C-alpha cells in the first residue's frame, strides 16, 4: 500500500504575513498548501506492515508555492518564501 492511501488530500489557501527581501515591505500573501489528513480507518487489504505504518502516520501539510510576487506596486519582483516551513504537522 502507498502512503497516499492513508490520507485524504485537499488544497487550501492560507494567508501569511511575509516581508519582501528587496523592498522590505511587509504584506499579506496567500500561500497554497496541500493538506493531507489521516483517514479514520485503515483501507481494506492492509497487512501487518501497513497497519504499523498507519499507526505512526500523522496529518500534515506541504507548501506548494515556492515563489511569490511582491505586493508593493513599485517593486512587484518575485521572491522566494524562506520564512515559512515547507512541511508542517497538524495537531488534531
PDB file of N, CA, C and O in Angstrom:
ATOM      1  N   UNK A   1       0.828  -1.182   0.000  1.00  0.00           N
ATOM      2  CA  UNK A   1       0.000   0.000   0.000  1.00  0.00           C
ATOM      3  C   UNK A   1       0.875   1.250   0.000  1.00  0.00           C
ATOM      4  O   UNK A   1       1.952   1.258   0.596  1.00  0.00           O
ATOM      5  N   UNK A   2       0.420   2.289  -0.658  1.00  0.00           N
ATOM      6  CA  UNK A   2       1.173   3.532  -0.723  1.00  0.00           C
ATOM      7  C   UNK A   2       0.730   4.483   0.384  1.00  0.00           C
ATOM      8  O   UNK A   2      -0.340   4.324   0.970  1.00  0.00           O
ATOM      9  N   UNK A   3       1.566   5.463   0.653  1.00  0.00           N
ATOM     10  CA  UNK A   3       1.281   6.416   1.720  1.00  0.00           C
ATOM     11  C   UNK A   3       0.005   7.208   1.448  1.00  0.00           C
ATOM     12  O   UNK A   3      -0.745   7.503   2.379  1.00  0.00           O
ATOM     13  N   UNK A   4      -0.249   7.553   0.201  1.00  0.00           N
ATOM     14  CA  UNK A   4      -1.442   8.357  -0.102  1.00  0.00           C
ATOM     15  C   UNK A   4      -2.745   7.617   0.163  1.00  0.00           C
ATOM     16  O   UNK A   4      -3.799   8.250   0.231  1.00  0.00           O
ATOM     17  N   UNK A   5      -2.705   6.288   0.316  1.00  0.00           N
ATOM     18  CA  UNK A   5      -3.900   5.534   0.665  1.00  0.00           C
ATOM     19  C   UNK A   5      -4.326   5.775   2.112  1.00  0.00           C
ATOM     20  O   UNK A   5      -5.470   5.502   2.476  1.00  0.00           O
ATOM     21  N   UNK A   6      -3.418   6.280   2.931  1.00  0.00           N
ATOM     22  CA  UNK A   6      -3.708   6.526   4.343  1.00  0.00           C
ATOM     23  C   UNK A   6      -4.290   7.913   4.592  1.00  0.00           C
ATOM     24  O   UNK A   6      -4.750   8.192   5.699  1.00  0.00           O
ATOM     25  N   UNK A   7      -4.281   8.805   3.569  1.00  0.00           N
ATOM     26  CA  UNK A   7      -4.656  10.203   3.761  1.00  0.00           C
ATOM     27  C   UNK A   7      -5.724  10.655   2.775  1.00  0.00           C
ATOM     28  O   UNK A   7      -5.843  10.120   1.673  1.00  0.00           O
ATOM     29  N   UNK A   8      -6.507  11.663   3.201  1.00  0.00           N
ATOM     30  CA  UNK A   8      -7.396  12.416   2.318  1.00  0.00           C
ATOM     31  C   UNK A   8      -6.662  13.704   1.979  1.00  0.00           C
ATOM     32  O   UNK A   8      -6.229  14.421   2.881  1.00  0.00           O
ATOM     33  N   UNK A   9      -6.517  14.007   0.705  1.00  0.00           N
ATOM     34  CA  UNK A   9      -5.720  15.147   0.270  1.00  0.00           C
ATOM     35  C   UNK A   9      -6.609  16.262  -0.252  1.00  0.00           C
ATOM     36  O   UNK A   9      -7.485  16.029  -1.084  1.00  0.00           O
ATOM     37  N   UNK A  10      -6.381  17.488   0.244  1.00  0.00           N
ATOM     38  CA  UNK A  10      -7.100  18.674  -0.215  1.00  0.00           C
ATOM     39  C   UNK A  10      -6.097  19.799  -0.417  1.00  0.00           C
ATOM     40  O   UNK A  10      -4.961  19.720   0.052  1.00  0.00           O
ATOM     41  N   UNK A  11      -6.519  20.846  -1.118  1.00  0.00           N
ATOM     42  CA  UNK A  11      -5.693  22.029  -1.321  1.00  0.00           C
ATOM     43  C   UNK A  11      -6.348  23.191  -0.586  1.00  0.00           C
ATOM     44  O   UNK A  11      -7.549  23.426  -0.722  1.00  0.00           O
ATOM     45  N   UNK A  12      -5.551  23.916   0.192  1.00  0.00           N
ATOM     46  CA  UNK A  12      -6.058  25.060   0.953  1.00  0.00           C
ATOM     47  C   UNK A  12      -5.208  26.284   0.678  1.00  0.00           C
ATOM     48  O   UNK A  12      -4.009  26.184   0.419  1.00  0.00           O
ATOM     49  N   UNK A  13      -5.846  27.434   0.738  1.00  0.00           N
ATOM     50  CA  UNK A  13      -5.160  28.716   0.607  1.00  0.00           C
ATOM     51  C   UNK A  13      -5.165  29.363   1.996  1.00  0.00           C
ATOM     52  O   UNK A  13      -6.219  29.525   2.610  1.00  0.00           O
ATOM     53  N   UNK A  14      -3.988  29.728   2.478  1.00  0.00           N
ATOM     54  CA  UNK A  14      -3.873  30.369   3.791  1.00  0.00           C
ATOM     55  C   UNK A  14      -3.119  31.674   3.649  1.00  0.00           C
ATOM     56  O   UNK A  14      -2.224  31.803   2.814  1.00  0.00           O
ATOM     57  N   UNK A  15      -3.497  32.656   4.490  1.00  0.00           N
ATOM     58  CA  UNK A  15      -2.856  33.967   4.449  1.00  0.00           C
ATOM     59  C   UNK A  15      -1.717  34.006   5.455  1.00  0.00           C
ATOM     60  O   UNK A  15      -1.839  33.529   6.583  1.00  0.00           O
ATOM     61  N   UNK A  16      -0.613  34.585   5.018  1.00  0.00           N
ATOM     62  CA  UNK A  16       0.561  34.751   5.868  1.00  0.00           C
ATOM     63  C   UNK A  16       1.121  36.152   5.655  1.00  0.00           C
ATOM     64  O   UNK A  16       1.020  36.708   4.562  1.00  0.00           O
ATOM     65  N   UNK A  17       1.707  36.713   6.694  1.00  0.00           N
ATOM     66  CA  UNK A  17       2.387  37.995   6.592  1.00  0.00           C
ATOM     67  C   UNK A  17       3.849  37.727   6.283  1.00  0.00           C
ATOM     68  O   UNK A  17       4.561  37.119   7.082  1.00  0.00           O
ATOM     69  N   UNK A  18       4.288  38.182   5.128  1.00  0.00           N
ATOM     70  CA  UNK A  18       5.667  37.981   4.686  1.00  0.00           C
ATOM     71  C   UNK A  18       6.288  39.329   4.338  1.00  0.00           C
ATOM     72  O   UNK A  18       5.583  40.289   4.024  1.00  0.00           O
ATOM     73  N   UNK A  19       7.617  39.386   4.398  1.00  0.00           N
ATOM     74  CA  UNK A  19       8.354  40.611   4.091  1.00  0.00           C
ATOM     75  C   UNK A  19       9.158  40.392   2.812  1.00  0.00           C
ATOM     76  O   UNK A  19       9.878  39.402   2.683  1.00  0.00           O
ATOM     77  N   UNK A  20       9.030  41.311   1.883  1.00  0.00           N
ATOM     78  CA  UNK A  20       9.802  41.249   0.641  1.00  0.00           C
ATOM     79  C   UNK A  20      11.264  41.559   0.961  1.00  0.00           C
ATOM     80  O   UNK A  20      11.542  42.582   1.587  1.00  0.00           O
ATOM     81  N   UNK A  21      12.201  40.709   0.552  1.00  0.00           N
ATOM     82  CA  UNK A  21      13.608  40.972   0.858  1.00  0.00           C
ATOM     83  C   UNK A  21      14.202  42.126   0.041  1.00  0.00           C
ATOM     84  O   UNK A  21      15.239  42.666   0.429  1.00  0.00           O
ATOM     85  N   UNK A  22      13.590  42.514  -1.057  1.00  0.00           N
ATOM     86  CA  UNK A  22      14.143  43.579  -1.904  1.00  0.00           C
ATOM     87  C   UNK A  22      13.721  44.969  -1.427  1.00  0.00           C
ATOM     88  O   UNK A  22      14.554  45.862  -1.276  1.00  0.00           O
ATOM     89  N   UNK A  23      12.399  45.145  -1.189  1.00  0.00           N
ATOM     90  CA  UNK A  23      11.944  46.481  -0.786  1.00  0.00           C
ATOM     91  C   UNK A  23      11.717  46.579   0.730  1.00  0.00           C
ATOM     92  O   UNK A  23      11.631  47.685   1.263  1.00  0.00           O
ATOM     93  N   UNK A  24      11.618  45.444   1.430  1.00  0.00           N
ATOM     94  CA  UNK A  24      11.471  45.444   2.884  1.00  0.00           C
ATOM     95  C   UNK A  24      10.064  45.706   3.384  1.00  0.00           C
ATOM     96  O   UNK A  24       9.864  45.919   4.580  1.00  0.00           O
ATOM     97  N   UNK A  25       9.088  45.693   2.493  1.00  0.00           N
ATOM     98  CA  UNK A  25       7.713  45.972   2.902  1.00  0.00           C
ATOM     99  C   UNK A  25       7.002  44.675   3.251  1.00  0.00           C
ATOM    100  O   UNK A  25       7.088  43.693   2.515  1.00  0.00           O
ATOM    101  N   UNK A  26       6.289  44.677   4.394  1.00  0.00           N
ATOM    102  CA  UNK A  26       5.501  43.523   4.822  1.00  0.00           C
ATOM    103  C   UNK A  26       4.135  43.575   4.164  1.00  0.00           C
ATOM    104  O   UNK A  26       3.597  44.651   3.903  1.00  0.00           O
ATOM    105  N   UNK A  27       3.581  42.401   3.899  1.00  0.00           N
ATOM    106  CA  UNK A  27       2.270  42.333   3.269  1.00  0.00           C
ATOM    107  C   UNK A  27       1.616  40.997   3.511  1.00  0.00           C
ATOM    108  O   UNK A  27       2.270  40.023   3.884  1.00  0.00           O
ATOM    109  N   UNK A  28       0.311  40.962   3.292  1.00  0.00           N
ATOM    110  CA  UNK A  28      -0.464  39.723   3.421  1.00  0.00           C
ATOM    111  C   UNK A  28      -0.416  38.984   2.084  1.00  0.00           C
ATOM    112  O   UNK A  28      -0.779  39.539   1.047  1.00  0.00           O
ATOM    113  N   UNK A  29       0.030  37.743   2.116  1.00  0.00           N
ATOM    114  CA  UNK A  29       0.130  36.936   0.907  1.00  0.00           C
ATOM    115  C   UNK A  29      -0.656  35.645   1.096  1.00  0.00           C
ATOM    116  O   UNK A  29      -0.698  35.088   2.194  1.00  0.00           O
ATOM    117  N   UNK A  30      -1.271  35.178   0.030  1.00  0.00           N
ATOM    118  CA  UNK A  30      -1.996  33.920   0.048  1.00  0.00           C
ATOM    119  C   UNK A  30      -1.064  32.827  -0.458  1.00  0.00           C
ATOM    120  O   UNK A  30      -0.548  32.897  -1.574  1.00  0.00           O
ATOM    121  N   UNK A  31      -0.856  31.810   0.388  1.00  0.00           N
ATOM    122  CA  UNK A  31       0.050  30.709   0.065  1.00  0.00           C
ATOM    123  C   UNK A  31      -0.777  29.436  -0.077  1.00  0.00           C
ATOM    124  O   UNK A  31      -1.667  29.178   0.733  1.00  0.00           O
ATOM    125  N   UNK A  32      -0.485  28.647  -1.096  1.00  0.00           N
ATOM    126  CA  UNK A  32      -1.204  27.402  -1.355  1.00  0.00           C
ATOM    127  C   UNK A  32      -0.524  26.256  -0.610  1.00  0.00           C
ATOM    128  O   UNK A  32       0.694  26.090  -0.678  1.00  0.00           O
ATOM    129  N   UNK A  33      -1.331  25.470   0.102  1.00  0.00           N
ATOM    130  CA  UNK A  33      -0.850  24.312   0.853  1.00  0.00           C
ATOM    131  C   UNK A  33      -1.606  23.071   0.406  1.00  0.00           C
ATOM    132  O   UNK A  33      -2.800  23.147   0.116  1.00  0.00           O
ATOM    133  N   UNK A  34      -0.929  21.933   0.347  1.00  0.00           N
ATOM    134  CA  UNK A  34      -1.562  20.637   0.134  1.00  0.00           C
ATOM    135  C   UNK A  34      -1.701  20.015   1.518  1.00  0.00           C
ATOM    136  O   UNK A  34      -0.703  19.747   2.187  1.00  0.00           O
ATOM    137  N   UNK A  35      -2.945  19.784   1.947  1.00  0.00           N
ATOM    138  CA  UNK A  35      -3.211  19.273   3.290  1.00  0.00           C
ATOM    139  C   UNK A  35      -3.574  17.799   3.181  1.00  0.00           C
ATOM    140  O   UNK A  35      -4.485  17.422   2.444  1.00  0.00           O
ATOM    141  N   UNK A  36      -2.848  16.974   3.925  1.00  0.00           N
ATOM    142  CA  UNK A  36      -3.103  15.529   3.955  1.00  0.00           C
ATOM    143  C   UNK A  36      -3.531  15.149   5.361  1.00  0.00           C
ATOM    144  O   UNK A  36      -2.730  15.150   6.296  1.00  0.00           O
ATOM    145  N   UNK A  37      -4.839  14.816   5.492  1.00  0.00           N
ATOM    146  CA  UNK A  37      -5.392  14.430   6.790  1.00  0.00           C
ATOM    147  C   UNK A  37      -5.523  12.912   6.850  1.00  0.00           C
ATOM    148  O   UNK A  37      -5.968  12.269   5.900  1.00  0.00           O
ATOM    149  N   UNK A  38      -5.126  12.364   7.981  1.00  0.00           N
ATOM    150  CA  UNK A  38      -5.158  10.919   8.167  1.00  0.00           C
ATOM    151  C   UNK A  38      -6.604  10.433   8.169  1.00  0.00           C
ATOM    152  O   UNK A  38      -7.474  11.044   8.790  1.00  0.00           O
ATOM    153  N   UNK A  39      -6.845   9.345   7.479  1.00  0.00           N
ATOM    154  CA  UNK A  39      -8.188   8.776   7.423  1.00  0.00           C
ATOM    155  C   UNK A  39      -8.570   8.165   8.767  1.00  0.00           C
ATOM    156  O   UNK A  39      -7.704   7.860   9.587  1.00  0.00           O
ATOM    157  N   UNK A  40      -9.856   7.992   8.983  1.00  0.00           N
ATOM    158  CA  UNK A  40     -10.334   7.446  10.250  1.00  0.00           C
ATOM    159  C   UNK A  40     -10.029   5.954  10.373  1.00  0.00           C
ATOM    160  O   UNK A  40      -9.768   5.454  11.468  1.00  0.00           O
ATOM    161  N   UNK A  41     -10.064   5.256   9.253  1.00  0.00           N
ATOM    162  CA  UNK A  41      -9.832   3.813   9.278  1.00  0.00           C
ATOM    163  C   UNK A  41      -8.762   3.432   8.264  1.00  0.00           C
ATOM    164  O   UNK A  41      -8.524   4.132   7.280  1.00  0.00           O
ATOM    165  N   UNK A  42      -8.133   2.307   8.539  1.00  0.00           N
ATOM    166  CA  UNK A  42      -7.160   1.744   7.621  1.00  0.00           C
ATOM    167  C   UNK A  42      -7.895   1.180   6.404  1.00  0.00           C
ATOM    168  O   UNK A  42      -8.916   0.511   6.568  1.00  0.00           O
ATOM    169  N   UNK A  43      -7.405   1.432   5.192  1.00  0.00           N
ATOM    170  CA  UNK A  43      -8.054   0.888   3.994  1.00  0.00           C
ATOM    171  C   UNK A  43      -8.035  -0.642   3.986  1.00  0.00           C
ATOM    172  O   UNK A  43      -7.213  -1.269   4.653  1.00  0.00           O
ATOM    173  N   UNK A  44      -8.940  -1.217   3.230  1.00  0.00           N
ATOM    174  CA  UNK A  44      -9.026  -2.682   3.136  1.00  0.00           C
ATOM    175  C   UNK A  44      -7.791  -3.256   2.462  1.00  0.00           C
ATOM    176  O   UNK A  44      -7.124  -2.584   1.676  1.00  0.00           O
ATOM    177  N   UNK A  45      -7.501  -4.498   2.779  1.00  0.00           N
ATOM    178  CA  UNK A  45      -6.401  -5.200   2.144  1.00  0.00           C
ATOM    179  C   UNK A  45      -5.040  -4.862   2.723  1.00  0.00           C
ATOM    180  O   UNK A  45      -4.022  -5.052   2.057  1.00  0.00           O
ATOM    181  N   UNK A  46      -5.003  -4.363   3.951  1.00  0.00           N
ATOM    182  CA  UNK A  46      -3.733  -3.988   4.571  1.00  0.00           C
ATOM    183  C   UNK A  46      -3.137  -5.169   5.325  1.00  0.00           C
ATOM    184  O   UNK A  46      -3.863  -5.956   5.932  1.00  0.00           O
ATOM    185  N   UNK A  47      -1.806  -5.289   5.283  1.00  0.00           N
ATOM    186  CA  UNK A  47      -1.140  -6.340   6.038  1.00  0.00           C
ATOM    187  C   UNK A  47      -0.540  -5.738   7.321  1.00  0.00           C
ATOM    188  O   UNK A  47      -0.804  -4.578   7.638  1.00  0.00           O
ATOM    189  N   UNK A  48       0.247  -6.503   8.045  1.00  0.00           N
ATOM    190  CA  UNK A  48       0.810  -6.056   9.315  1.00  0.00           C
ATOM    191  C   UNK A  48       1.743  -4.854   9.146  1.00  0.00           C
ATOM    192  O   UNK A  48       1.746  -3.946   9.977  1.00  0.00           O
ATOM    193  N   UNK A  49       2.524  -4.851   8.082  1.00  0.00           N
ATOM    194  CA  UNK A  49       3.424  -3.739   7.831  1.00  0.00           C
ATOM    195  C   UNK A  49       2.647  -2.449   7.590  1.00  0.00           C
ATOM    196  O   UNK A  49       3.031  -1.384   8.074  1.00  0.00           O
ATOM    197  N   UNK A  50       1.548  -2.553   6.836  1.00  0.00           N
ATOM    198  CA  UNK A  50       0.714  -1.383   6.569  1.00  0.00           C
ATOM    199  C   UNK A  50       0.033  -0.896   7.838  1.00  0.00           C
ATOM    200  O   UNK A  50      -0.114   0.311   8.029  1.00  0.00           O
ATOM    201  N   UNK A  51      -0.383  -1.801   8.704  1.00  0.00           N
ATOM    202  CA  UNK A  51      -1.011  -1.411   9.975  1.00  0.00           C
ATOM    203  C   UNK A  51      -0.026  -0.624  10.841  1.00  0.00           C
ATOM    204  O   UNK A  51      -0.403   0.364  11.471  1.00  0.00           O
ATOM    205  N   UNK A  52       1.224  -1.061  10.870  1.00  0.00           N
ATOM    206  CA  UNK A  52       2.238  -0.361  11.657  1.00  0.00           C
ATOM    207  C   UNK A  52       2.506   1.031  11.080  1.00  0.00           C
ATOM    208  O   UNK A  52       2.641   1.993  11.836  1.00  0.00           O
ATOM    209  N   UNK A  53       2.584   1.149   9.759  1.00  0.00           N
ATOM    210  CA  UNK A  53       2.792   2.461   9.124  1.00  0.00           C
ATOM    211  C   UNK A  53       1.607   3.380   9.354  1.00  0.00           C
ATOM    212  O   UNK A  53       1.784   4.581   9.557  1.00  0.00           O
ATOM    213  N   UNK A  54       0.375   2.818   9.324  1.00  0.00           N
ATOM    214  CA  UNK A  54      -0.822   3.631   9.537  1.00  0.00           C
ATOM    215  C   UNK A  54      -0.881   4.142  10.973  1.00  0.00           C
ATOM    216  O   UNK A  54      -1.310   5.272  11.208  1.00  0.00           O
ATOM    217  N   UNK A  55      -0.458   3.329  11.932  1.00  0.00           N
ATOM    218  CA  UNK A  55      -0.468   3.745  13.335  1.00  0.00           C
ATOM    219  C   UNK A  55       0.482   4.915  13.574  1.00  0.00           C
ATOM    220  O   UNK A  55       0.203   5.769  14.416  1.00  0.00           O
ATOM    221  N   UNK A  56       1.599   4.969  12.848  1.00  0.00           N
ATOM    222  CA  UNK A  56       2.575   6.044  13.014  1.00  0.00           C
ATOM    223  C   UNK A  56       2.244   7.286  12.200  1.00  0.00           C
ATOM    224  O   UNK A  56       2.805   8.351  12.458  1.00  0.00           O
ATOM    225  N   UNK A  57       1.360   7.180  11.237  1.00  0.00           N
ATOM    226  CA  UNK A  57       1.068   8.295  10.331  1.00  0.00           C
ATOM    227  C   UNK A  57       0.406   9.454  11.069  1.00  0.00           C
ATOM    228  O   UNK A  57      -0.390   9.250  11.986  1.00  0.00           O
ATOM    229  N   UNK A  58       0.750  10.680  10.654  1.00  0.00           N
ATOM    230  CA  UNK A  58       0.176  11.902  11.211  1.00  0.00           C
ATOM    231  C   UNK A  58      -0.327  12.787  10.077  1.00  0.00           C
ATOM    232  O   UNK A  58       0.171  12.719   8.954  1.00  0.00           O
ATOM    233  N   UNK A  59      -1.318  13.615  10.384  1.00  0.00           N
ATOM    234  CA  UNK A  59      -1.797  14.592   9.410  1.00  0.00           C
ATOM    235  C   UNK A  59      -0.746  15.682   9.243  1.00  0.00           C
ATOM    236  O   UNK A  59      -0.103  16.089  10.211  1.00  0.00           O
ATOM    237  N   UNK A  60      -0.573  16.155   8.000  1.00  0.00           N
ATOM    238  CA  UNK A  60       0.430  17.186   7.736  1.00  0.00           C
ATOM    239  C   UNK A  60       0.037  17.995   6.523  1.00  0.00           C
ATOM    240  O   UNK A  60      -0.882  17.635   5.787  1.00  0.00           O
ATOM    241  N   UNK A  61       0.749  19.098   6.322  1.00  0.00           N
ATOM    242  CA  UNK A  61       0.523  19.916   5.136  1.00  0.00           C
ATOM    243  C   UNK A  61       1.861  20.310   4.537  1.00  0.00           C
ATOM    244  O   UNK A  61       2.841  20.531   5.247  1.00  0.00           O
ATOM    245  N   UNK A  62       1.878  20.394   3.203  1.00  0.00           N
ATOM    246  CA  UNK A  62       3.083  20.703   2.439  1.00  0.00           C
ATOM    247  C   UNK A  62       2.827  21.987   1.660  1.00  0.00           C
ATOM    248  O   UNK A  62       1.787  22.136   1.018  1.00  0.00           O
ATOM    249  N   UNK A  63       3.790  22.921   1.721  1.00  0.00           N
ATOM    250  CA  UNK A  63       3.644  24.179   0.989  1.00  0.00           C
ATOM    251  C   UNK A  63       3.867  23.929  -0.497  1.00  0.00           C
ATOM    252  O   UNK A  63       4.872  23.335  -0.887  1.00  0.00           O
ATOM    253  N   UNK A  64       2.940  24.378  -1.315  1.00  0.00           N
ATOM    254  CA  UNK A  64       3.027  24.192  -2.769  1.00  0.00           C
ATOM    255  C   UNK A  64       3.768  25.349  -3.439  1.00  0.00           C
ATOM    256  O   UNK A  64       4.533  25.138  -4.380  1.00  0.00           O
ATOM    257  N   UNK A  65       3.542  26.567  -2.954  1.00  0.00           N
ATOM    258  CA  UNK A  65       4.171  27.740  -3.560  1.00  0.00           C
ATOM    259  C   UNK A  65       5.598  27.904  -3.052  1.00  0.00           C
ATOM    260  O   UNK A  65       5.856  27.787  -1.854  1.00  0.00           O
ATOM    261  N   UNK A  66       6.525  28.175  -3.975  1.00  0.00           N
ATOM    262  CA  UNK A  66       7.910  28.456  -3.604  1.00  0.00           C
ATOM    263  C   UNK A  66       8.255  29.932  -3.787  1.00  0.00           C
ATOM    264  O   UNK A  66       9.110  30.466  -3.081  1.00  0.00           O
ATOM    265  N   UNK A  67       7.589  30.585  -4.733  1.00  0.00           N
ATOM    266  CA  UNK A  67       7.848  31.998  -5.017  1.00  0.00           C
ATOM    267  C   UNK A  67       6.538  32.774  -5.036  1.00  0.00           C
ATOM    268  O   UNK A  67       5.484  32.248  -5.392  1.00  0.00           O
ATOM    269  N   UNK A  68       6.638  34.039  -4.644  1.00  0.00           N
ATOM    270  CA  UNK A  68       5.510  34.966  -4.696  1.00  0.00           C
ATOM    271  C   UNK A  68       5.990  36.274  -5.298  1.00  0.00           C
ATOM    272  O   UNK A  68       7.186  36.566  -5.292  1.00  0.00           O
ATOM    273  N   UNK A  69       5.065  37.055  -5.814  1.00  0.00           N
ATOM    274  CA  UNK A  69       5.398  38.384  -6.323  1.00  0.00           C
ATOM    275  C   UNK A  69       5.089  39.398  -5.228  1.00  0.00           C
ATOM    276  O   UNK A  69       4.079  39.288  -4.535  1.00  0.00           O
ATOM    277  N   UNK A  70       5.967  40.385  -5.080  1.00  0.00           N
ATOM    278  CA  UNK A  70       5.802  41.411  -4.061  1.00  0.00           C
ATOM    279  C   UNK A  70       4.495  42.169  -4.288  1.00  0.00           C
ATOM    280  O   UNK A  70       4.110  42.443  -5.425  1.00  0.00           O
ATOM    281  N   UNK A  71       3.820  42.504  -3.182  1.00  0.00           N
ATOM    282  CA  UNK A  71       2.541  43.209  -3.269  1.00  0.00           C
ATOM    283  C   UNK A  71       2.723  44.712  -3.473  1.00  0.00           C
ATOM    284  O   UNK A  71       1.772  45.403  -3.841  1.00  0.00           O
ATOM    285  N   UNK A  72       3.927  45.224  -3.239  1.00  0.00           N
ATOM    286  CA  UNK A  72       4.208  46.643  -3.438  1.00  0.00           C
ATOM    287  C   UNK A  72       4.162  46.945  -4.935  1.00  0.00           C
ATOM    288  O   UNK A  72       4.848  46.294  -5.722  1.00  0.00           O
ATOM    289  N   UNK A  73       3.368  47.916  -5.322  1.00  0.00           N
ATOM    290  CA  UNK A  73       3.215  48.236  -6.743  1.00  0.00           C
ATOM    291  C   UNK A  73       4.505  48.738  -7.380  1.00  0.00           C
ATOM    292  O   UNK A  73       4.692  48.566  -8.584  1.00  0.00           O
ATOM    293  N   UNK A  74       5.382  49.342  -6.626  1.00  0.00           N
ATOM    294  CA  UNK A  74       6.637  49.840  -7.185  1.00  0.00           C
ATOM    295  C   UNK A  74       7.678  48.734  -7.335  1.00  0.00           C
ATOM    296  O   UNK A  74       8.572  48.835  -8.175  1.00  0.00           O
ATOM    297  N   UNK A  75       7.568  47.686  -6.532  1.00  0.00           N
ATOM    298  CA  UNK A  75       8.570  46.608  -6.543  1.00  0.00           C
ATOM    299  C   UNK A  75       8.125  45.479  -7.484  1.00  0.00           C
ATOM    300  O   UNK A  75       8.742  45.262  -8.528  1.00  0.00           O
ATOM    301  N   UNK A  76       7.077  44.775  -7.122  1.00  0.00           N
ATOM    302  CA  UNK A  76       6.490  43.687  -7.925  1.00  0.00           C
ATOM    303  C   UNK A  76       7.472  42.582  -8.326  1.00  0.00           C
ATOM    304  O   UNK A  76       7.186  41.808  -9.240  1.00  0.00           O
ATOM    305  N   UNK A  77       8.617  42.500  -7.658  1.00  0.00           N
ATOM    306  CA  UNK A  77       9.607  41.480  -8.013  1.00  0.00           C
ATOM    307  C   UNK A  77       9.272  40.162  -7.329  1.00  0.00           C
ATOM    308  O   UNK A  77       8.768  40.163  -6.206  1.00  0.00           O
ATOM    309  N   UNK A  78       9.542  39.035  -7.987  1.00  0.00           N
ATOM    310  CA  UNK A  78       9.308  37.740  -7.337  1.00  0.00           C
ATOM    311  C   UNK A  78      10.374  37.468  -6.276  1.00  0.00           C
ATOM    312  O   UNK A  78      11.542  37.823  -6.437  1.00  0.00           O
ATOM    313  N   UNK A  79       9.936  36.822  -5.179  1.00  0.00           N
ATOM    314  CA  UNK A  79      10.880  36.434  -4.142  1.00  0.00           C
ATOM    315  C   UNK A  79      10.515  35.047  -3.624  1.00  0.00           C
ATOM    316  O   UNK A  79       9.356  34.633  -3.653  1.00  0.00           O
ATOM    317  N   UNK A  80      11.537  34.346  -3.150  1.00  0.00           N
ATOM    318  CA  UNK A  80      11.322  33.010  -2.608  1.00  0.00           C
ATOM    319  C   UNK A  80      10.825  33.105  -1.183  1.00  0.00           C
ATOM    320  O   UNK A  80      11.209  34.002  -0.433  1.00  0.00           O
ATOM    321  N   UNK A  81       9.959  32.162  -0.815  1.00  0.00           N
ATOM    322  CA  UNK A  81       9.446  32.107   0.545  1.00  0.00           C
ATOM    323  C   UNK A  81      10.468  31.341   1.382  1.00  0.00           C
ATOM    324  O   UNK A  81      10.612  30.127   1.232  1.00  0.00           O
ATOM    325  N   UNK A  82      11.167  32.041   2.251  1.00  0.00           N
ATOM    326  CA  UNK A  82      12.182  31.387   3.074  1.00  0.00           C
ATOM    327  C   UNK A  82      11.797  31.357   4.547  1.00  0.00           C
ATOM    328  O   UNK A  82      12.381  30.596   5.319  1.00  0.00           O
ATOM    329  N   UNK A  83      10.828  32.170   4.949  1.00  0.00           N
ATOM    330  CA  UNK A  83      10.482  32.249   6.368  1.00  0.00           C
ATOM    331  C   UNK A  83       9.451  31.212   6.790  1.00  0.00           C
ATOM    332  O   UNK A  83       9.288  30.965   7.985  1.00  0.00           O
ATOM    333  N   UNK A  84       8.762  30.607   5.850  1.00  0.00           N
ATOM    334  CA  UNK A  84       7.762  29.580   6.179  1.00  0.00           C
ATOM    335  C   UNK A  84       8.360  28.198   5.965  1.00  0.00           C
ATOM    336  O   UNK A  84       9.109  27.967   5.016  1.00  0.00           O
ATOM    337  N   UNK A  85       8.017  27.290   6.862  1.00  0.00           N
ATOM    338  CA  UNK A  85       8.456  25.912   6.672  1.00  0.00           C
ATOM    339  C   UNK A  85       7.727  25.315   5.480  1.00  0.00           C
ATOM    340  O   UNK A  85       6.612  25.729   5.160  1.00  0.00           O
ATOM    341  N   UNK A  86       8.346  24.352   4.826  1.00  0.00           N
ATOM    342  CA  UNK A  86       7.709  23.727   3.671  1.00  0.00           C
ATOM    343  C   UNK A  86       6.841  22.546   4.088  1.00  0.00           C
ATOM    344  O   UNK A  86       6.020  22.075   3.300  1.00  0.00           O
ATOM    345  N   UNK A  87       7.012  22.062   5.314  1.00  0.00           N
ATOM    346  CA  UNK A  87       6.220  20.944   5.834  1.00  0.00           C
ATOM    347  C   UNK A  87       5.819  21.281   7.254  1.00  0.00           C
ATOM    348  O   UNK A  87       6.652  21.717   8.050  1.00  0.00           O
ATOM    349  N   UNK A  88       4.532  21.081   7.585  1.00  0.00           N
ATOM    350  CA  UNK A  88       4.049  21.347   8.935  1.00  0.00           C
ATOM    351  C   UNK A  88       3.082  20.248   9.346  1.00  0.00           C
ATOM    352  O   UNK A  88       2.163  19.909   8.601  1.00  0.00           O
ATOM    353  N   UNK A  89       3.292  19.695  10.528  1.00  0.00           N
ATOM    354  CA  UNK A  89       2.384  18.668  11.051  1.00  0.00           C
ATOM    355  C   UNK A  89       1.190  19.337  11.691  1.00  0.00           C
ATOM    356  O   UNK A  89       1.316  20.399  12.299  1.00  0.00           O
ATOM    357  N   UNK A  90       0.018  18.711  11.555  1.00  0.00           N
ATOM    358  CA  UNK A  90      -1.220  19.246  12.097  1.00  0.00           C
ATOM    359  C   UNK A  90      -1.558  18.546  13.404  1.00  0.00           C
ATOM    360  O   UNK A  90      -1.432  17.328  13.523  1.00  0.00           O
ATOM    361  N   UNK A  91      -1.989  19.330  14.380  1.00  0.00           N
ATOM    362  CA  UNK A  91      -2.428  18.763  15.662  1.00  0.00           C
ATOM    363  C   UNK A  91      -3.948  18.665  15.643  1.00  0.00           C
ATOM    364  O   UNK A  91      -4.639  19.683  15.591  1.00  0.00           O
ATOM    365  N   UNK A  92      -4.459  17.465  15.686  1.00  0.00           N
ATOM    366  CA  UNK A  92      -5.915  17.278  15.638  1.00  0.00           C
ATOM    367  C   UNK A  92      -6.381  16.445  16.804  1.00  0.00           C
ATOM    368  O   UNK A  92      -7.576  16.180  16.936  1.00  0.00           O
TER     369      UNK A  92
END
